[in-house]
Structure formats: C-alpha cells, structure tokens
Amino acid sequence: MPAMLFRQAARLGARVAMRRKEFGIWRRITWDDYARHVRWVGHALLALGLQKGERVAVIGENRPEWLYSDLGIQAAGGATTGIYATNSAEQVHYILDHSGARVVIVEGEEQLDKLLELRNTLPRLERIIVIDPEGLRSFSDPMVMMFGEFLALGRRHEETHPGALEDRTAGLTLDDVALLIYTSGTTGPPKGAMLTYGNVKFEIESSLRCIPADEHDEVLSYLPLAHIAERSFSVILAIYHGYTVNFAENLEAVPQNLREVRPTLLFSVPRIWEKLYSGIHLGMLDAEWPKRAAFALALSVGKTYAARRLAKRPEPAPLRAAYALARTTVLMPLRHRLGLDRVRIALSAAAPISPDVLRFFWSIGVEIREIYGQTEGTGLTTAHRPGDVVLGTVGKPMTGIEVRIASDGEILVQSPGVFTGYFKDPELTARTVVDGWLHTGDVGEFDADGNLRITDRKKDIFINAYGKNIAPQYIENKLKFSPYINDAVVIGDGKKYLTALIVIDEDNISKWAQDHRVPFTTFTDLSQSPDVRKVIAAEVEAVNRTLSSPEQVKKFALLPKRLYQEDGEVTPTMKVKRKAIMEKFGDVITDLYRE
C-alpha cells in the first residue's frame, strides 16, 4: 500500500487527495502532500527504532493524520493497529497490551488522558504521539511527543538517511502483516485479525467489477477507520483508484457534510440509510399538500420504474417519459437537497438492511447495492454487481471467492482474502478456519440464481417453546423500517411468544410529540409517554400483519435510553450487541413475560 500511494502521488501530484473542514472551510490536501507526510511518519518511526513486523497503534476520529500514520507505519515495516476513539480505557489497555505496541499515535487530549492513566500497566509502551495539541501547549512529558515534533524528527531522519524508508518498504512481501484489526465483537474481548498485503491485494482485485471507481470519484469518510469497511474505502481503494476522500466533521454533521461534499461514491451502514429515509418520510408529512401530492406521484412513478429495472424488464416509452418528468421536477431536487444527486455508486454493508428501505432509495434514483463480508475475509465476500441486483440478497460471490453452506446453514468462505489468523490465538484460529474454509458465524442460503441471502447470525437464531426456529434480524429489520423506531431487539428463546425491546427514533418522535402537543423534556419522558407508546404499538401491529403467527411480536417495551457504543450496547458500525442488551435490561424482559 505505501508503494501504491507513492506511485499515485507521482502520477497525480497537485490533484486533491483529501479534504478536511477546518473553521468552516474545506481545506485541500494534494497527493504530493499526502505522500510527503507518509514519508515523514515512516522516517520518524525508523528514528524511534521501529522494527519490521512490530505493531503501532492509532486512536482517533477520521482525519488526514490517521491516514498519514496508517501508511507511514506500513512504509516503516510495521503493522497498523487501529483502536476506536470511543473505546474505554479498559478496552484500550487490552488492545495495547495484547498487541504489544511500543508506539501509540492518539488524536488529542481525551485519548492522551487514557494513555497516561494506563502507561504504568503497559511496560512495553515507550512513546505517545499526539496529533492535536489543543489544550496541551504547556504540557510536557518525556514519553509524549506532539505530531509536529514527530514529523520534524522524520524530516531530519530523511535528510540523514535518504534511502532508509525505501529500503524498508522494498523488503515487504505479500505474506507480511499490514493490518492488525481488532474486531469490535458482539461478545467477549476483541480479537486481533491479522491481514496481510496479499489479503489486501486480493480485496482490490476482487472489488473491481462491483466497485468501478476512478480518480474522479469523491467519498465522505465518517465510519471508524479502525474497522475494515471504512479502511477499505478511505485508504485501500482510495489510493488504488486515486479518488478524493472528504472527512466528515463528526457523525452528527454527516447530513450537512453530505450536502456540502455531494459524494459520487457513498458507502454506508444501514443505520444511516434508515435515518435518511425516515427524515424524508417525516419531512413530507410536514410539507404543504401540493408538495406532498407531487412527491407521492413522483415516488409512485419511481417505484414502477425501479421495479422494472430490478426485474431486468424494459421500460415502456410512456413510463420512461413519466420517470424523466418525475426525476427532473421532484426526485433530483430531493436528492440534491440530501447531497445524493451525484451518487453513482451507493453501497450498504456491515449489517442487514430492510429491502423496503432499499426499494425506497431505488425509487428516488439512488440504486443502493449490498455488499457482504467480514474482517476475517478482508472485507468483501459477495456483492451485487451493477445491473444484477436482487433485493433481499447480498449478491453473488466475488471473483476468486468460493462460498458454500454448511449442513447447519453456516456460511463458509474460501479465498486468498481469508486472513492468516488471530494474533496470539492459534486455537481460535483453528476453530475459525477449518481446512481452509472460514466459518463466518452467519447463516444463509442461495437463491436459484446464486445470490446469497443472509438469514441471521448463527448464535442469534433461537427456537421458541413450540420448536419453531426464529431469525430475529428479519423481524427487527421490519420494525426498524418505521421512521419512529431506531433499534429493536426481538426476544423469545424457549418462550411461547415473541417480545421486543424498542428504542424510539428521538428526532422523529420529538417532532411528532411537538406536532401533537405531547409534553416532554427528556428522552426518557418520550419513551414513557402513553401517547408515544400508542404510536409504536400501531407500528408494531403493522409489522405483525406481514408476519406469520409465531413471528409476531406480542408485547414490547420502550427502552428509556439511547444505545451507545461507550456503554457496550452497540458496535462501532452501529450493530446492537444483543447479549449485552438482554443482560442490561433483564428485568424489563422478565416483566414482558410475566403473565
């Protein structure tokens, strides 16, 4: 990857590689700047004595320095160990201790405080590099170095050892570990998945057909870079194709940044697509009747047009004309308002998404395709190719990847992208990769055309009191299609009926409460309001009408709080940690089953 970056920098030079918003202005960073900073980071690590194969950790939000550090570590022969900025001090300690990182690069004062608290229990830790010095101008500690000082060290080392970094990079092979990615995990401590340069090379090659990006594309980077998904789009594919990466200010600013950047390649997790959908839905309910009528008519035309495209059937001339009018007058202005008007590659991954959400976006002209994979397979396993999309599936296996279904329904994967194993855990590696086949932990099936359909996580499927297998994700996705429901956890293992723990969508329920003069001050007030409960009850009943009797949710409870990663309730890619939720709200579940 470092050599790939240096080749792109030599080719693209003064073209824009990244943008970051500072004080309200998007600051440009060229490919020359990108490569220069990576070289300085690499040389600085050599000056600090980094040996080939050693791990260097990076903790922080998405920003250019994260990428400089990632590729600089690799250029110096190290393996980048990304840590989520939201991780607790205890979680950070586990990863640093387990990985044996001697050098840690942190974003700012908040992350530095965690390291200072932990350093006495991390005997291998030698140096902490701080990217943002805000609040630390007068701080001094022999173990701590500011990023500017770190880069200056790299410049001096480059002047005195001009060929040292190139020599180290030239010594890397496809079998060397490039990334040590600790899986967020819905159960147990994180596991360090070792991904080699060979794994990454295969990911690039296999992605070319389903992600036909080029140097004119732009992406918005906002999901955690410690995760393989965002690393693929903001680093790996970006330096291969040469497109521009724009860093969102934060997760809350994503809608605004989308409108400002108007990306052409948009990768997201279901939660973001669901929030965009619910925002449109609620906005239309609040619009004047001529706008509502125009949108309903345009959406109806869009649904018919999208249905024929998905079915690979030709569109009759009257439908093409009606869609062109709807697109020009309603749908494209809507997409422009959302920042989606330039999107030509739209992807959803990291968790299941409701086909109804996908149909809606196809109807307004945003043709979202699903991709499926896991860290242990270097991110990509199956995907919808352009022009070959079957909603409700995650597409066909990528070129060079074999997928089969085990006797118990588990999805097994074999490819050059399968990782070399878990760091310091050969026993778990042997249980995860058996005879060359990666056991994904997901359950699925193929349709008649070879598209993979994910049923659920193997460990999440349960059997009710009458012996019926229940896949909770299917029901949860239907519930989350409601603009008023943010999260849902369906329960019923060994029980006579299903129940659900539901988290309301604060923005949309707040607006509903204001419109209907329902008093509230806090999230808890909203969740405990009898009027709000009636709204959610109607949404649950609407979903129940689409389900078989054993799958219907008979009772539900509204949780009195949002779910946070910091509280161990969701993963960094916003997947609910079912076990943690059921343990934390065990008394609520008990009440739901009290006769």
matplotlib code that plots the C-alpha trace (Angstrom):
import matplotlib.pyplot as plt

x = [0.0, 2.7, 4.3, 0.9, 0.5, 3.9, 3.1, -0.2, 1.4, 4.0, 1.1, -1.4, 0.9, -1.1, -4.5, -6.7, -6.3, -8.2, -10.3, -10.9, -13.2, -11.5, -13.2, -16.0, -13.7, -12.8, -9.0, -7.4, -4.5, -2.8, -1.4, 2.1, 1.3, -0.2, 2.9, 5.3, 3.6, 3.5, 7.3, 7.9, 5.9, 7.7, 11.1, 10.1, 9.2, 12.5, 14.3, 12.4, 13.7, 10.6, 11.4, 9.8, 6.6, 6.1, 2.7, 2.0, -1.5, -3.6, -6.5, -8.7, -11.5, -11.3, -8.8, -5.7, -3.2, -4.9, -4.1, -0.6, 0.0, -1.5, 0.6, 3.7, 3.6, 3.3, 6.1, 8.4, 7.5, 5.1, 1.5, -1.1, -3.3, -6.4, -8.3, -11.8, -11.8, -14.9, -13.2, -13.0, -9.6, -10.0, -10.6, -7.6, -5.5, -6.5, -5.6, -2.3, -1.2, -2.3, -0.7, 2.5, 2.6, 5.6, 4.4, 0.8, -0.5, -3.5, -5.8, -5.8, -6.1, -9.0, -7.1, -3.9, -5.6, -6.5, -2.8, -1.4, -3.8, -2.7, 1.0, 2.2, 0.5, 1.8, 5.6, 6.2, 4.8, 7.6, 6.2, 2.9, 2.4, -0.4, -1.9, -3.9, -2.0, -5.1, -5.2, -1.7, 0.5, 2.2, 2.1, 5.5, 6.3, 9.3, 7.1, 4.8, 5.7, 3.4, 2.7, 4.6, 7.7, 7.2, 7.1, 10.2, 12.0, 11.0, 12.3, 15.7, 15.9, 15.1, 17.8, 20.4, 19.1, 17.5, 17.1, 16.2, 12.4, 12.5, 14.8, 12.3, 9.3, 11.1, 11.7, 7.9, 6.3, 2.7, 2.9, 3.8, 1.0, -0.1, -3.1, -3.9, -7.7, -9.4, -12.9, -15.5, -17.2, -20.8, -19.5, -16.2, -13.0, -11.9, -9.8, -6.8, -7.3, -4.0, -4.4, -1.5, -0.6, -1.6, -5.1, -5.4, -4.1, -6.8, -9.5, -8.6, -8.6, -11.9, -13.6, -13.0, -16.2, -18.6, -17.0, -15.9, -14.4, -11.9, -9.8, -12.8, -14.8, -15.3, -16.2, -17.3, -15.3, -17.2, -17.3, -14.4, -11.1, -10.3, -12.9, -12.1, -15.0, -14.0, -10.4, -11.2, -13.0, -10.9, -7.4, -7.1, -9.4, -8.8, -5.0, -5.6, -8.1, -6.8, -10.1, -10.7, -11.5, -13.5, -13.5, -16.8, -16.6, -18.4, -21.3, -23.9, -22.6, -22.9, -26.2, -24.8, -21.4, -23.2, -24.9, -21.6, -19.4, -22.1, -20.0, -20.1, -19.3, -21.3, -20.7, -22.8, -24.2, -28.0, -28.5, -27.5, -29.7, -32.6, -32.1, -32.1, -35.3, -37.1, -36.0, -37.6, -40.7, -41.3, -40.4, -43.0, -45.7, -44.9, -44.9, -47.8, -50.3, -49.2, -45.6, -46.9, -49.1, -46.2, -43.9, -46.4, -47.0, -43.2, -42.5, -45.2, -43.7, -40.2, -41.4, -42.8, -39.6, -37.3, -39.3, -38.8, -35.1, -34.7, -36.7, -34.4, -37.5, -37.6, -39.4, -42.1, -41.8, -44.7, -43.0, -39.6, -41.3, -43.2, -40.0, -38.0, -40.5, -40.7, -36.9, -36.5, -39.2, -39.2, -36.7, -33.5, -34.2, -34.9, -31.6, -29.7, -31.2, -29.9, -26.5, -27.2, -27.6, -24.1, -24.0, -23.3, -22.1, -24.2, -23.4, -24.7, -22.9, -21.8, -25.4, -28.6, -30.9, -34.6, -35.4, -38.2, -35.5, -33.6, -36.8, -37.5, -34.0, -34.2, -37.5, -35.9, -32.9, -30.3, -29.5, -28.1, -26.3, -25.4, -22.0, -21.3, -18.1, -16.2, -12.8, -11.5, -12.2, -10.6, -14.0, -15.5, -17.1, -20.3, -21.8, -24.4, -22.8, -24.1, -27.2, -27.6, -29.4, -31.8, -33.2, -33.2, -29.9, -26.3, -25.4, -23.0, -19.5, -16.8, -14.3, -11.9, -14.1, -15.8, -18.9, -20.7, -23.4, -22.6, -25.1, -26.2, -26.7, -23.5, -21.8, -18.3, -15.8, -12.6, -10.4, -6.9, -8.6, -9.1, -6.9, -3.8, -5.3, -6.0, -2.9, -1.6, -4.6, -3.8, -6.6, -9.3, -7.8, -8.0, -11.7, -12.4, -10.6, -11.1, -9.4, -9.0, -12.7, -13.6, -16.5, -18.3, -20.8, -23.6, -26.4, -27.7, -28.8, -28.5, -31.4, -32.0, -29.7, -26.8, -27.4, -26.6, -29.4, -28.3, -30.8, -29.2, -26.2, -25.8, -25.7, -28.8, -31.2, -33.4, -36.2, -39.5, -41.4, -43.2, -39.9, -40.1, -36.8, -36.9, -34.5, -34.8, -32.9, -35.7, -38.3, -36.1, -35.4, -39.1, -39.6, -36.7, -38.3, -40.7, -39.5, -40.3, -38.2, -34.4, -33.5, -35.3, -34.2, -36.5, -36.6, -38.3, -35.8, -37.8, -40.8, -44.4, -44.4, -42.0, -41.4, -39.2, -37.2, -37.5, -35.5, -37.5, -36.1, -35.6, -35.7, -38.8, -40.7, -39.8, -41.2, -44.4, -44.8, -44.4, -46.9, -49.4, -48.8, -47.4, -45.3, -41.8, -38.3, -36.0, -35.6, -36.9, -40.1, -40.7, -40.1, -42.5, -45.3, -48.6, -49.2, -45.8, -46.5, -49.7, -47.7, -45.2, -48.0, -49.5, -46.1, -45.6, -49.1, -48.5, -45.4, -47.2, -49.7, -46.8, -45.5, -46.6, -48.2, -45.0, -43.0, -45.4, -44.3, -47.0, -45.5, -42.9, -41.1, -39.7, -36.2, -35.7, -32.3, -30.4, -27.9, -24.3, -21.0, -19.4, -21.9, -21.1, -24.6, -23.7, -20.6, -18.7, -20.7, -23.9, -24.9, -26.8, -25.0, -27.9, -26.4, -25.4, -28.8, -30.6, -28.3, -28.7, -32.5, -33.1, -35.7, -37.7, -37.7, -38.9, -41.8, -42.7, -43.1, -45.0, -48.5]
y = [0.0, 2.6, 1.9, 2.2, 5.6, 6.9, 5.8, 7.6, 10.7, 10.7, 10.5, 12.8, 15.3, 18.5, 16.9, 16.8, 13.6, 14.7, 17.5, 18.3, 21.0, 23.5, 26.6, 26.2, 25.9, 22.7, 22.5, 20.7, 18.2, 17.2, 13.8, 15.3, 16.4, 13.0, 11.1, 13.6, 13.3, 9.5, 9.5, 11.7, 9.4, 6.4, 8.0, 9.2, 5.6, 4.4, 7.0, 5.7, 2.2, 0.5, -3.0, -4.8, -6.6, -4.5, -3.0, 0.7, 1.7, 4.7, 6.1, 8.9, 10.1, 10.2, 12.9, 13.1, 12.3, 8.9, 8.0, 9.5, 7.4, 4.2, 4.2, 5.6, 2.7, 0.3, 2.0, 1.5, -2.2, -2.1, -3.3, -0.7, -1.4, 0.8, 1.5, 3.0, 6.5, 5.5, 2.6, 2.8, 2.9, -0.7, -1.7, 0.4, -1.3, -4.7, -4.0, -2.2, -5.0, -7.8, -6.2, -5.2, -1.8, 0.3, 3.5, 4.9, 7.8, 9.5, 12.3, 14.7, 15.4, 13.0, 10.0, 11.1, 11.1, 7.4, 6.5, 8.5, 6.6, 3.3, 3.6, 2.2, -1.0, -1.2, -2.0, -2.2, 1.3, 3.7, 6.7, 8.5, 10.8, 13.5, 14.7, 17.7, 19.8, 21.8, 22.2, 20.8, 23.8, 23.9, 20.1, 18.3, 14.7, 12.7, 9.9, 12.3, 14.0, 16.3, 15.3, 18.4, 17.4, 13.8, 15.0, 17.1, 14.1, 12.3, 15.1, 15.1, 11.3, 11.5, 14.1, 11.9, 8.5, 9.3, 5.7, 4.1, 4.1, 2.9, 0.0, -1.0, -0.8, -2.8, -5.5, -6.1, -9.2, -10.2, -12.5, -9.7, -8.5, -5.0, -4.5, -5.9, -5.2, -5.9, -6.9, -4.9, -8.1, -8.5, -10.9, -11.3, -9.3, -8.1, -10.5, -9.3, -10.3, -10.3, -9.2, -9.4, -7.4, -10.4, -10.3, -6.6, -7.1, -9.7, -7.4, -4.7, -7.2, -8.8, -5.4, -4.0, -5.4, -4.4, -1.0, 0.6, 3.7, 6.1, 9.1, 11.5, 10.0, 11.5, 9.8, 11.0, 9.3, 9.1, 5.5, 4.4, 3.9, 1.1, -1.0, -2.8, -1.4, 2.3, 1.4, -0.2, 2.9, 5.7, 4.1, 1.0, 1.6, 5.4, 5.0, 2.4, 4.4, 7.8, 9.3, 12.1, 11.4, 14.0, 13.7, 14.4, 16.7, 14.1, 11.7, 14.3, 16.5, 13.8, 15.0, 18.6, 17.3, 15.1, 18.2, 20.1, 17.3, 15.6, 12.4, 10.2, 7.0, 6.5, 3.6, 3.4, 1.2, 0.5, 2.9, 5.9, 4.9, 4.3, 7.8, 9.4, 7.5, 8.5, 12.1, 12.2, 10.5, 12.8, 15.9, 15.0, 14.6, 18.1, 19.6, 21.5, 19.4, 20.3, 19.2, 16.0, 15.2, 15.9, 13.7, 10.9, 10.9, 11.1, 8.3, 6.1, 6.6, 5.9, 2.7, 1.4, 2.4, 0.8, -2.4, -2.9, -2.1, -4.6, -7.2, -6.5, -5.7, -3.0, 0.2, 1.2, 4.6, 6.2, 5.1, 6.4, 9.8, 9.9, 9.0, 11.6, 14.2, 13.0, 12.9, 16.4, 18.1, 16.2, 13.3, 15.0, 18.2, 16.0, 14.1, 17.4, 18.7, 15.5, 15.6, 12.4, 13.9, 13.0, 9.5, 6.9, 4.1, 3.5, 0.6, -0.7, -3.2, -4.2, -5.3, -6.4, -3.7, -3.8, -4.4, -1.8, 0.8, -0.2, -0.1, 3.4, 4.7, 2.9, 4.7, 8.1, 7.1, 6.1, 2.5, 1.1, -2.3, -4.5, -6.0, -8.6, -9.7, -9.7, -8.6, -12.1, -12.2, -8.8, -7.1, -8.4, -11.8, -11.2, -8.2, -7.0, -6.2, -3.2, -4.3, -7.5, -6.7, -8.9, -7.1, -9.2, -10.8, -9.7, -10.7, -13.3, -14.3, -12.1, -13.3, -15.8, -16.4, -19.7, -19.7, -22.8, -23.5, -26.0, -28.6, -26.4, -23.4, -21.6, -19.6, -20.9, -18.9, -19.8, -17.3, -15.6, -12.9, -15.1, -13.8, -15.6, -15.9, -14.2, -12.7, -14.8, -17.2, -20.3, -22.3, -19.8, -19.5, -23.3, -23.2, -20.4, -21.6, -25.3, -27.0, -23.6, -22.6, -19.5, -20.2, -16.8, -17.3, -16.2, -18.4, -18.1, -19.8, -19.3, -18.5, -20.1, -17.6, -18.0, -14.9, -15.3, -14.5, -13.9, -15.3, -14.2, -14.6, -18.3, -17.5, -15.3, -17.7, -19.3, -21.8, -20.9, -23.0, -24.8, -25.8, -23.1, -21.6, -17.8, -15.5, -12.2, -10.0, -10.4, -9.2, -6.4, -5.0, -4.8, -2.9, -0.5, 0.4, 2.5, 6.1, 6.1, 3.1, 3.4, 0.0, -3.3, -6.5, -9.4, -12.0, -15.4, -18.2, -21.0, -18.8, -19.1, -15.8, -13.1, -9.8, -6.8, -4.1, -1.0, 2.2, 5.1, 7.5, 10.6, 13.1, 11.8, 11.1, 14.5, 16.1, 14.0, 15.0, 18.7, 18.5, 16.7, 18.8, 16.0, 17.4, 16.1, 17.3, 14.2, 11.1, 9.1, 11.3, 10.5, 6.7, 6.5, 8.6, 6.7, 8.6, 7.6, 4.1, 4.1, 5.3, 2.5, 0.0, 0.9, 0.4, -3.0, -4.1, -3.0, -5.2, -8.1, -8.1, -9.1, -11.9, -15.5, -16.0, -17.4, -14.4, -11.8, -9.6, -10.0, -7.5, -4.8, -2.4, 1.0, 1.4, 4.6, 5.5, 5.6, 2.8, 3.9, 2.2, 3.7, 1.7, -1.5, -1.6, -1.2, -1.9, 0.9, 0.0, 0.5, -3.1, -3.9, -6.2, -8.5, -10.3, -7.0, -5.5, -8.6, -8.7, -4.9, -4.9, -8.4, -7.1, -5.4, -8.8, -10.6, -8.1, -8.8, -12.5, -12.0, -13.4]
z = [0.0, 0.7, -2.7, -4.3, -2.6, -3.8, -7.4, -7.3, -5.9, -8.7, -11.2, -9.6, -7.9, -7.2, -7.6, -4.5, -2.4, 0.7, 2.2, 5.8, 7.2, 9.5, 10.8, 8.3, 5.2, 3.4, 3.3, 0.4, 0.7, -2.5, -3.4, -3.0, 0.5, 1.3, 0.2, 1.9, 5.3, 5.0, 4.3, 7.3, 9.6, 8.3, 8.8, 12.3, 13.3, 11.9, 14.0, 17.1, 16.3, 14.9, 13.6, 10.8, 12.0, 15.2, 15.9, 16.2, 17.4, 16.2, 18.2, 16.9, 14.7, 10.9, 9.8, 7.4, 10.2, 10.7, 7.1, 7.3, 10.3, 8.8, 5.7, 7.4, 9.8, 6.9, 5.0, 8.0, 8.0, 11.0, 11.3, 12.0, 15.0, 14.9, 18.1, 18.2, 19.7, 21.7, 23.4, 27.2, 29.0, 29.9, 26.2, 25.1, 27.7, 26.5, 22.8, 23.6, 26.0, 23.6, 20.5, 22.3, 20.7, 21.7, 20.0, 20.1, 18.0, 19.6, 18.4, 21.3, 25.0, 25.6, 24.2, 25.8, 29.2, 28.7, 27.9, 30.8, 33.1, 31.7, 31.0, 34.3, 33.5, 29.9, 30.3, 26.5, 25.8, 25.1, 23.1, 22.8, 19.8, 20.0, 16.7, 18.1, 20.7, 21.7, 25.5, 25.7, 24.8, 28.2, 28.7, 29.0, 29.5, 28.3, 26.9, 24.9, 21.6, 19.6, 15.9, 14.6, 16.5, 15.3, 11.6, 12.2, 13.5, 10.3, 8.1, 9.9, 9.5, 5.8, 5.3, 7.1, 5.9, 2.5, 1.3, 4.6, 4.2, 0.6, 1.7, 4.5, 2.2, -0.5, 2.0, 2.5, 0.9, 0.3, 3.3, 5.8, 8.1, 7.1, 9.4, 12.9, 13.1, 16.4, 15.7, 17.6, 18.6, 19.9, 22.6, 24.5, 24.2, 20.8, 18.6, 16.6, 13.0, 11.0, 7.4, 5.0, 2.0, 0.0, 1.5, 0.7, -2.9, -3.4, -2.0, -4.5, -7.4, -6.5, -5.9, -9.4, -11.0, -8.3, -7.3, -10.6, -9.0, -10.7, -9.8, -10.4, -7.6, -4.1, -0.9, 2.6, 5.3, 8.7, 9.8, 12.2, 10.4, 12.8, 11.0, 7.8, 6.0, 6.3, 5.9, 2.5, 1.1, 2.7, 2.4, 0.3, -2.6, -2.4, -3.1, -5.7, -7.7, -6.8, -5.8, -3.2, 0.5, 2.4, 6.2, 7.9, 10.9, 13.1, 13.0, 13.8, 10.9, 8.3, 6.8, 6.4, 5.1, 2.6, 1.2, 1.0, -0.5, -2.6, -3.0, -6.1, -4.1, -0.9, 1.4, 4.5, 7.1, 7.3, 10.3, 8.1, 5.2, 7.6, 9.1, 5.7, 4.8, 8.0, 7.6, 4.1, 5.3, 8.2, 6.1, 3.6, 6.3, 7.4, 3.9, 2.3, 0.4, -3.1, -2.3, -0.7, -3.7, -6.1, -4.1, -3.8, -7.6, -8.4, -5.9, -7.4, -10.9, -9.4, -7.7, -11.0, -12.9, -10.3, -10.2, -13.9, -13.6, -10.8, -12.7, -15.8, -17.8, -20.5, -19.5, -22.0, -23.6, -21.5, -18.3, -19.4, -20.2, -16.9, -15.0, -16.7, -15.7, -12.1, -11.9, -13.2, -11.2, -7.9, -7.4, -8.5, -6.5, -3.4, -4.0, -4.4, -1.1, 0.6, -1.1, -3.1, -6.5, -7.7, -6.2, -8.9, -6.6, -3.5, -1.2, 2.1, 4.3, 7.9, 8.9, 7.3, 5.8, 5.1, 1.4, 1.9, 2.6, -0.5, -2.7, -1.5, -2.5, -5.8, -6.4, -5.9, -8.1, -5.6, -6.6, -3.4, -3.8, -0.8, -0.2, 2.4, 4.2, 7.5, 8.8, 8.6, 4.9, 4.3, 3.9, 0.7, 0.1, -2.0, -3.8, -6.1, -9.5, -11.4, -13.3, -11.3, -8.1, -6.2, -3.1, 0.0, -1.0, -0.8, -4.3, -5.7, -4.5, -5.8, -8.4, -6.9, -3.8, -3.0, -0.8, 0.4, 3.0, 5.8, 6.9, 9.8, 7.5, 8.3, 5.5, 4.8, 2.7, 0.9, -0.9, -0.9, 1.2, 4.2, 7.0, 8.4, 11.8, 15.1, 16.8, 19.6, 19.4, 17.3, 19.0, 18.0, 14.5, 14.1, 15.1, 12.7, 9.6, 9.1, 6.1, 4.5, 5.0, 7.0, 9.3, 9.3, 12.1, 9.7, 8.5, 4.9, 1.7, -2.0, -4.3, -7.7, -9.4, -7.0, -4.9, -1.2, 1.3, 4.9, 7.4, 10.7, 12.9, 13.9, 17.6, 17.4, 15.9, 18.6, 19.0, 20.6, 23.1, 20.2, 18.4, 15.7, 14.5, 14.7, 12.9, 14.9, 12.4, 9.8, 12.2, 13.6, 10.1, 9.5, 12.8, 12.0, 8.7, 10.8, 11.0, 14.7, 15.6, 15.8, 17.2, 18.0, 19.8, 19.4, 22.2, 22.6, 23.0, 24.6, 25.1, 24.0, 22.2, 21.0, 22.7, 21.6, 23.3, 21.2, 21.1, 19.7, 17.0, 19.1, 16.2, 14.6, 17.8, 19.2, 16.1, 16.4, 20.0, 19.3, 16.4, 18.7, 21.8, 23.8, 26.7, 27.3, 28.4, 28.0, 26.0, 29.0, 29.1, 25.4, 25.8, 28.8, 27.3, 26.8, 23.6, 22.2, 23.2, 21.1, 18.1, 18.5, 19.1, 15.8, 14.0, 15.7, 14.7, 11.1, 11.0, 12.7, 9.8, 7.4, 9.6, 10.4, 13.8, 15.5, 14.2, 15.5, 18.4, 21.2, 23.7, 23.6, 25.9, 25.1, 26.5, 28.5, 26.9, 23.6, 22.9, 23.0, 22.0, 25.1, 27.2, 25.3, 23.7, 20.0, 17.9, 16.1, 13.0, 15.0, 15.3, 18.5, 21.0, 21.7, 24.7, 26.4, 25.9, 27.2, 30.3, 31.0, 30.6, 32.0, 34.5, 31.6, 29.7, 32.8, 33.1, 29.4, 30.2, 33.5, 33.0]

ax = plt.figure().add_subplot(projection="3d")
ax.plot(x, y, z, "-o")
ax.set_aspect("equal")
plt.show()
